[in-house]
Amino acid sequence: MPYPKPSKKGHRDDKTKSPRSTEPPRSPEPNPKPSKKGHRDDKTKSPRSTEPPKSPEPNPTAKYLPVPRDHPICPQWPSLLREIVRKIDHDGVCIITCVLQKKDRDTGLTTTILVVCNSPKPPSHRYTSIAKIRKLLDENSLSRVSVEFVPGDFTRGASGIHEEQLDRRVLHQPSMISQSLAPRGMYGSGTLGGFVEIKLPGQSTYKTLALTCFHCVNPSEKDLDTDLVERVRCWRENGIRPDEHFRRELRMEHPSSMALDDRISSLRGDIEVIETSRTAARRYTGMKDTLSDLNDFLDDIEAFKNDNRAAFGHVYAASGFRTTPKVSGITMNLDWALIEVPDNRIGQNVTPDGHDLKGAPVPEDTEGMQVFIHGQRSGYRKGIKHPLESATLTHAIIDGKSIERVTYEHTIHPAHTPVFSHEGDSGSLVFTASHVVIGMLFAGGLKYSFSYFTPIEVLFEDIKEVTKATDVRLKMNHSSFSS
């Protein structure tokens, strides 16, 4: 929702015009096609591996939609976005992006440049910045594009999870991608994205490591020893290399203690309801199997905890909160971590619904393509890769403190759901309809529906740089050798 109109009588609305604008009212763009009925449940199923990619359809539940590739703004957007970043005041601004926007009580769509601000009130430079953006639009024959300042955020962070997201199978397998992962004893969970293999100089075999986001393994400074606090600050700035001795202090759990404790609490509550409810007592015969299953699940979790089977190794290497080198005017965030996992806990890159994730062939062009994740918080989700990049200016990533820097990120819009991801989904691998991995989710917005990912080739190149590996690849599943 945009900022409210100023109280000054007669002031023009930001959504349509800048001060003293003489342009005619903008006509809405063509209506989207309605989504197909009977679409599969996003949280339980993914498309069959043999299903060809389909053209994405507009999401009827989202306020913002991707701009179509044939829109006049698309070829001009990279240079236009950089000019906007260069010319406007950055105070309070966290994201600049371009979307199709649904207007209230209007079936049409308006192409809109959104300037997202991390404050409840609009920044003081709102109108002067809008005027500068409008001038650039007019110079590029894009006068019908709107400009809005809206409240929002750009957030990376682990989160609490819903009890039902703990998959019982994770208690009986070495590990399970898309389930929770967290530093030992820490509150909050990220997602175990998958497994990668790196080949080190002089080695004939590959080393298997687990992959997630750095901010999912980044410890809070609270309760840390003084000497480790300085080390953690250094890691955030420069990353973690394999020869770092203190990296072994970052010990991980999978699934997280919080996920286990939350599920124990939930199961005990369900059991108590069944055992004390009069209605349940009258139907006890029909509830016996349910009660037995709940008790068995509870016993499984408690045995898992008592045997300390959640121990999942320690951090091997990580990016810290760095950015890529500037190439062709593009700088992206780096946010990855590799975990050195005990041999008996190395798992497969198989989604919870049984699909093998593959490292190739990565599509050359992913703009406007349907993409998917399996997050520990959201489960299975479908989205659309936005053809236009977003500029991110402010990042709340270090113990709740914000840092300022400009990067240009790949954006995903939700398809058929209000949002594509939630807090706690960071680390999830982003893949296509044919289950080829194209990147890793690392951020989103709590107040709107966009999510952000880093391309897999960018991650692998930086992993090579940090670890000095000669090759990095997605771990091949056993089933892949026979296919």
C-alpha positions in Angstrom: 0.0 0.0 0.0 1.4 3.4 -0.9 2.0 6.1 1.7 -1.1 8.2 2.5 -1.7 11.4 0.7 -0.3 14.5 2.4 -2.8 16.5 4.5 -2.2 19.7 2.5 -5.3 20.4 0.5 -5.0 20.0 -3.2 -1.7 18.2 -3.3 -1.4 15.8 -6.2 -1.2 12.1 -5.5 2.2 10.5 -6.1 0.6 7.6 -7.8 -0.2 9.5 -10.9 1.8 12.8 -11.2 4.7 14.7 -9.9 4.3 18.3 -8.8 3.3 20.6 -11.7 3.0 17.7 -14.1 1.1 18.5 -17.3 1.0 15.0 -18.7 -2.5 13.5 -19.4 -4.0 10.8 -17.2 -2.5 7.4 -17.9 -4.8 4.7 -19.3 -4.7 1.4 -17.6 -2.9 -1.4 -19.5 -4.7 -4.5 -20.8 -6.4 -6.8 -18.3 -4.6 -10.0 -17.3 -6.1 -13.4 -18.2 -7.8 -15.1 -15.3 -5.8 -17.9 -13.7 -6.9 -21.5 -14.6 -9.2 -23.2 -12.1 -8.2 -26.4 -10.5 -4.6 -25.5 -10.2 -2.5 -27.9 -8.1 -1.9 -27.2 -4.5 1.4 -25.2 -4.3 2.4 -26.6 -0.9 2.1 -30.3 -1.7 3.0 -31.0 -5.3 5.5 -29.9 -7.9 5.2 -30.3 -11.6 6.1 -33.6 -13.2 9.7 -33.8 -14.4 8.5 -34.5 -18.0 6.1 -31.5 -18.1 7.4 -28.7 -20.4 7.6 -25.2 -19.0 4.3 -23.2 -19.5 3.9 -19.5 -20.0 3.2 -18.0 -16.5 -0.2 -16.6 -15.9 -1.0 -13.5 -13.8 -1.5 -14.1 -10.1 -5.0 -13.1 -9.1 -4.1 -12.7 -5.4 -1.0 -10.4 -5.8 -1.1 -6.7 -6.1 2.1 -6.6 -8.0 2.9 -8.6 -11.2 6.0 -8.9 -13.4 6.3 -6.6 -16.3 6.0 -8.5 -19.6 9.1 -8.9 -21.6 7.7 -7.0 -24.6 7.0 -3.9 -22.6 8.8 -0.8 -23.9 10.5 -0.2 -20.5 12.3 -3.6 -20.6 15.2 -2.9 -23.0 15.8 0.5 -21.3 15.4 -0.7 -17.7 19.1 -1.6 -16.9 20.4 1.9 -17.8 17.3 3.7 -16.5 17.5 2.0 -13.1 21.1 3.0 -12.7 20.3 6.6 -13.6 17.5 6.6 -11.0 19.9 5.2 -8.4 22.5 7.9 -9.3 20.1 10.8 -9.3 17.7 10.4 -6.3 18.4 10.7 -2.6 18.9 7.3 -1.0 17.8 8.3 2.5 15.3 5.7 3.7 15.1 3.9 0.4 15.7 0.1 0.4 14.5 -1.1 -3.0 13.8 0.3 -6.4 11.9 -1.9 -8.9 9.3 -1.9 -11.7 6.1 -3.8 -11.7 2.6 -4.1 -13.1 0.3 -2.8 -10.4 -3.3 -3.6 -9.7 -5.3 -0.5 -8.7 -8.0 -0.8 -6.1 -11.4 -1.3 -7.7 -9.8 -1.4 -11.1 -9.3 -4.4 -13.3 -6.6 -2.8 -15.3 -2.8 -2.8 -14.7 -0.5 0.2 -14.4 3.3 -0.1 -15.1 4.8 1.4 -11.9 8.3 2.2 -10.6 8.2 1.4 -6.9 10.5 3.1 -4.5 10.3 1.0 -1.4 11.2 2.7 1.9 11.9 1.1 5.2 10.0 3.7 7.3 6.3 4.2 8.3 6.5 7.7 6.9 7.6 8.8 3.5 11.1 10.4 3.3 11.4 14.1 3.0 12.8 13.8 -0.5 9.8 11.9 -1.9 8.5 14.6 -4.3 11.9 15.8 -5.5 12.9 12.2 -6.2 9.6 11.6 -8.0 10.2 14.7 -10.2 13.7 13.4 -11.1 12.4 10.0 -12.0 9.5 11.5 -14.1 12.0 13.6 -16.0 14.0 10.5 -16.8 10.9 8.7 -17.9 9.8 11.6 -20.1 13.3 11.7 -21.7 12.9 8.0 -22.6 9.4 8.2 -24.0 7.9 6.4 -21.0 5.6 9.1 -19.7 2.8 6.6 -19.0 4.8 4.8 -16.4 3.8 5.7 -12.8 6.0 6.3 -9.8 5.1 5.5 -6.2 6.9 5.6 -2.9 5.7 2.7 -0.7 6.6 1.4 2.8 8.4 -2.0 2.8 11.7 -3.7 3.5 14.5 -5.9 2.2 15.1 -8.6 4.8 17.3 -11.6 5.3 16.7 -13.7 8.4 16.0 -17.0 10.0 12.6 -17.5 11.5 10.3 -19.6 13.6 8.5 -22.3 11.7 5.0 -23.8 11.8 5.0 -27.2 13.6 3.5 -29.1 10.6 6.6 -28.2 8.5 8.8 -30.8 10.4 8.7 -33.7 8.0 8.7 -37.0 10.0 11.0 -38.6 7.4 13.9 -36.3 8.4 14.1 -38.3 11.6 14.8 -41.5 9.8 17.0 -40.3 6.9 20.6 -39.1 7.0 19.3 -35.6 6.0 16.6 -34.0 4.0 16.8 -30.9 1.9 14.1 -28.3 2.4 14.0 -29.0 6.1 15.3 -26.7 8.9 18.9 -25.9 9.7 20.3 -23.6 12.4 23.4 -23.0 14.5 23.4 -25.2 17.6 21.4 -23.7 20.4 20.3 -20.7 18.4 16.7 -19.6 17.9 15.5 -19.4 14.4 15.9 -21.7 11.4 16.9 -21.4 7.8 16.6 -24.1 5.0 19.0 -26.8 4.1 19.2 -26.1 0.3 21.0 -29.1 -0.9 24.5 -30.7 -1.4 27.3 -29.6 -3.6 30.6 -31.2 -4.5 33.9 -29.3 -4.7 37.2 -30.6 -6.2 40.3 -29.2 -4.4 43.7 -28.9 -6.0 45.7 -32.1 -6.0 42.6 -34.2 -5.1 41.2 -36.8 -7.4 37.8 -37.1 -5.7 35.1 -34.5 -4.9 34.3 -33.3 -1.3 30.6 -33.2 -0.5 29.3 -30.2 1.5 25.8 -28.9 2.5 24.7 -25.5 1.1 22.6 -22.8 2.7 22.8 -19.0 3.3 25.5 -17.4 5.4 22.9 -15.4 7.3 21.4 -18.8 8.4 24.7 -19.8 10.1 25.7 -16.2 11.2 25.6 -16.2 15.0 24.2 -13.3 17.0 26.9 -11.5 19.0 24.8 -11.9 22.1 26.3 -14.3 24.6 29.4 -14.8 22.4 32.9 -14.7 24.0 34.7 -11.4 23.3 37.4 -12.9 21.2 34.8 -14.7 19.0 32.7 -11.5 18.6 35.7 -9.9 16.8 36.1 -13.0 14.7 32.4 -13.1 13.7 32.6 -9.4 12.6 35.6 -10.3 10.5 33.7 -13.2 8.9 30.8 -11.0 8.1 33.0 -8.6 6.2 35.5 -11.0 4.6 33.9 -14.4 4.6 35.2 -17.7 6.1 37.9 -19.7 4.4 38.6 -23.4 5.0 41.9 -22.7 6.8 40.1 -20.7 9.5 40.4 -22.7 12.8 37.6 -20.9 14.6 35.1 -21.9 11.9 34.6 -25.2 13.8 32.9 -23.2 16.5 30.0 -22.7 14.1 28.3 -26.0 14.7 25.0 -26.8 13.0 21.9 -28.8 13.7 19.5 -30.3 11.2 16.6 -30.3 11.8 16.9 -27.3 14.2 16.3 -27.7 18.0 13.5 -25.2 17.6 11.8 -27.3 15.0 12.0 -30.3 17.2 10.8 -28.6 20.3 7.9 -26.9 18.5 6.7 -30.2 17.1 7.0 -31.9 20.5 4.8 -29.1 22.0 2.3 -29.4 19.1 2.0 -33.2 19.4 1.5 -33.1 23.1 -1.3 -30.7 22.7 -3.0 -32.8 20.0 -2.6 -35.9 22.3 -4.1 -34.1 25.2 -7.1 -32.9 23.2 -7.9 -36.5 22.1 -7.4 -38.0 25.5 -9.5 -35.4 27.4 -12.2 -34.5 24.8 -15.6 -36.1 25.5 -16.3 -36.2 21.8 -13.1 -38.0 21.2 -13.9 -40.4 24.0 -17.2 -41.3 22.3 -15.3 -41.9 19.1 -12.3 -43.5 20.8 -12.3 -46.6 18.6 -12.0 -44.4 15.5 -9.3 -42.3 17.1 -7.1 -45.1 18.4 -5.0 -45.2 15.2 -4.6 -41.4 15.2 -3.6 -41.3 18.9 -1.1 -44.2 18.4 0.5 -42.4 15.4 0.8 -39.2 17.3 2.5 -41.0 20.2 4.8 -42.8 17.9 5.8 -39.5 16.2 6.5 -38.0 19.6 8.6 -41.0 20.6 10.6 -40.7 17.4 11.4 -37.0 18.0 12.4 -37.6 21.7 14.7 -40.5 20.7 16.2 -38.3 17.9 17.0 -35.6 20.5 18.2 -37.9 23.2 20.7 -39.5 20.8 21.9 -36.1 19.6 21.2 -37.0 16.0 20.6 -33.4 15.1 24.3 -32.7 15.1 25.2 -31.7 11.5 28.8 -30.8 11.4 30.3 -27.3 11.2 30.8 -24.5 8.7 33.5 -25.2 6.2 33.5 -21.9 4.2 31.2 -18.9 3.7 30.8 -15.7 1.7 30.1 -13.4 4.6 28.0 -10.4 3.6 30.1 -9.5 0.6 29.2 -8.5 -2.9 30.3 -9.7 -6.3 33.0 -7.8 -8.2 31.5 -5.1 -10.3 31.1 -6.4 -13.8 29.3 -4.4 -16.6 27.8 -2.1 -13.9 26.3 -5.1 -12.0 27.0 -5.9 -8.3 25.1 -8.6 -6.5 24.9 -9.8 -2.9 26.8 -12.9 -1.9 25.2 -14.9 0.9 26.2 -18.6 1.0 27.7 -21.1 3.5 29.1 -24.6 3.1 28.8 -27.0 5.9 31.2 -29.9 6.5 28.7 -32.8 7.1 29.6 -36.1 8.7 29.6 -38.9 6.1 26.6 -40.6 7.8 24.5 -37.5 7.3 25.2 -36.7 3.7 21.9 -36.9 1.8 20.5 -36.6 -1.7 19.3 -33.6 -3.7 15.8 -34.9 -3.8 12.7 -32.7 -3.1 10.2 -33.8 -0.4 7.9 -34.9 -3.2 10.6 -37.2 -4.7 12.1 -35.2 -7.7 15.8 -35.3 -8.3 17.3 -31.8 -8.6 19.8 -31.4 -11.4 22.7 -29.1 -12.2 22.2 -29.1 -15.9 21.2 -28.0 -18.4 20.8 -24.5 -16.9 18.5 -22.4 -19.3 20.3 -19.6 -21.0 17.3 -17.3 -20.6 15.2 -17.5 -17.5 13.3 -14.2 -17.8 9.6 -14.7 -17.3 10.1 -18.4 -16.6 8.2 -20.4 -13.9 10.5 -21.2 -11.0 10.0 -23.1 -7.8 11.3 -23.7 -4.2 10.7 -26.1 -1.4 11.3 -24.0 1.7 11.1 -25.3 5.3 8.6 -22.5 6.1 6.5 -22.3 2.9 6.8 -25.8 1.5 6.4 -26.0 -2.3 6.0 -22.7 -4.0 5.7 -21.5 -7.6 6.8 -18.1 -8.8 7.7 -16.2 -11.9 11.2 -14.9 -12.6 10.9 -11.1 -13.1 12.5 -9.9 -16.4 13.6 -6.7 -14.7 16.2 -6.6 -11.9 15.7 -4.7 -8.7 18.1 -2.2 -7.1 18.6 -2.8 -3.3 20.0 0.0 -1.2 19.6 -0.8 2.4 20.0 -4.2 4.0 19.0 -5.2 7.6 21.3 -8.2 8.1 23.7 -7.7 11.0 22.1 -8.2 14.4 19.1 -6.0 13.3 21.4 -3.2 12.1 21.1 -1.9 8.6 24.0 -1.4 6.2 23.8 0.7 3.0 25.1 -0.4 -0.3 23.7 -0.6 -3.9 23.3 -4.0 -5.5 21.2 -5.3 -8.4 19.3 -8.5 -7.7 17.2 -11.1 -9.5 13.5 -11.0 -8.4 10.8 -13.6 -8.2 7.1 -12.8 -8.0 4.5 -15.3 -6.6 2.2 -17.3 -8.9 -1.1 -18.5 -7.5 -0.2 -17.5 -3.9 0.0 -14.1 -2.2 3.7 -14.5 -1.5 6.5 -16.7 -2.9 8.5 -17.2 0.3 8.6 -16.5 4.0 11.3 -15.9 6.6 13.0 -19.2 7.2 13.0 -20.2 3.5 16.4 -18.7 2.9 18.8 -21.2 1.6 16.2 -23.0 -0.6 17.4 -23.9 -4.1 15.4 -22.2 -6.9 14.7 -24.6 -9.7 12.8 -24.8 -13.0 9.8 -27.0 -14.0 12.3 -29.7 -15.2 14.0 -29.5 -11.7 17.2 -27.8 -12.9 18.7 -25.6 -10.2 19.2 -22.0 -11.3 20.0 -20.3 -8.0 19.5 -20.0 -4.2 16.9 -17.9 -2.4 18.4 -15.4 0.1 16.0 -12.6 0.8 12.5 -11.2 0.6 10.2 -8.5 1.9 7.9 -8.9 4.9 5.5 -6.2 3.6 5.2 -7.2 0.0 5.5 -10.3 -2.2 8.9 -10.1 -3.9 11.7 -12.6 -3.2 15.3 -12.5 -4.3 17.8 -15.1 -5.4 21.5 -15.4 -6.5 22.2 -17.3 -9.8 23.8 -20.7 -9.2 26.8 -19.9 -11.5 27.5 -16.7 -9.4 27.5 -18.8 -6.2 29.8 -21.5 -7.7 32.3 -18.9 -9.0 32.6 -17.3 -5.6 32.8 -20.7 -3.9 35.8 -21.4 -6.1 37.3 -18.1 -5.2 37.0 -18.7 -1.4 37.8 -22.4 -1.2 40.3 -22.4 -4.1 38.4 -25.4 -5.6 39.1 -26.2 -9.3 35.5 -27.3 -9.8 32.1 -26.9 -8.1 28.9 -28.8 -9.0 25.6 -29.8 -7.6 25.9 -33.3 -6.0 24.7 -36.0 -8.3 22.1 -38.3 -6.8 22.5 -42.0 -7.0 19.5 -42.3 -9.3 21.1 -39.9 -11.7 23.8 -42.4 -12.6 21.2 -44.8 -14.0 19.2 -42.3 -15.9 
